Amino acid sequence: MKDVFIQGPIDPEMIAGSVAAHQKKKHIGAHHLFLGQVRADEMQGSRVKAIEYSAQKEIANRVIHEIREEAFERFELCCLHVYHSLGKVEAGSICFFVFVSSGHRHKSREALGFLVDAIKARAPIFGKEILEDGNHQWKTNK
């Protein structure tokens, strides 16, 4: 079972490298990716300057593994990668990366939506929004 967690923000170079590596796989006809970025939302009269992510890592990795397996069964995928940040991630930085490949675009597009929604709903990953005024609040997924 793969550890999906990366300390700090997800490096755009890693994302580009992942896409480039899949060009050698000639049976793939479509890639879809999701990049979750920390927003500088206004909260309680202040702005979010960062999110500090924590997780129940062992449980979260197991849940995400189960979601991945379900996606492979349902959507005829060729490749699937999931990464999520832990620790502090500044506003504007990438914190969640899902990369899906399949023979045809319809399957990878459907799988991507399923994966992002299922991970956000089921994996025990928590975000503490750090506000510019020094206060914080716990993030809730909508």
Rosetta blueprint (number, residue, H / E / L):
1 M L
2 K L
3 D L
4 V L
5 F E
6 I E
7 Q E
8 G L
9 P L
10 I L
11 D L
12 P H
13 E H
14 M H
15 I H
16 A H
17 G H
18 S H
19 V H
20 A H
21 A H
22 H H
23 Q H
24 K H
25 K L
26 K L
27 H L
28 I L
29 G L
30 A E
31 H E
32 H E
33 L E
34 F E
35 L E
36 G E
37 Q E
38 V L
39 R L
40 A L
41 D L
42 E E
43 M E
44 Q L
45 G L
46 S E
47 R E
48 V E
49 K E
50 A E
51 I E
52 E E
53 Y E
54 S E
55 A E
56 Q L
57 K H
58 E H
59 I H
60 A H
61 N H
62 R H
63 V H
64 I H
65 H H
66 E H
67 I H
68 R H
69 E H
70 E H
71 A H
72 F H
73 E H
74 R H
75 F H
76 E L
77 L E
78 C E
79 C E
80 L E
81 H E
82 V E
83 Y E
84 H E
85 S E
86 L E
87 G E
88 K E
89 V E
90 E E
91 A L
92 G L
93 S L
94 I E
95 C E
96 F E
97 F E
98 V E
99 F E
100 V E
101 S E
102 S E
103 G L
104 H L
105 R H
106 H H
107 K H
108 S H
109 R H
110 E H
111 A H
112 L H
113 G H
114 F H
115 L H
116 V H
117 D H
118 A H
119 I H
120 K H
121 A H
122 R H
123 A L
124 P L
125 I E
126 F E
127 G E
128 K E
129 E E
130 I E
131 L E
132 E L
133 D L
134 G L
135 N L
136 H E
137 Q E
138 W E
139 K L
140 T L
141 N L
142 K L
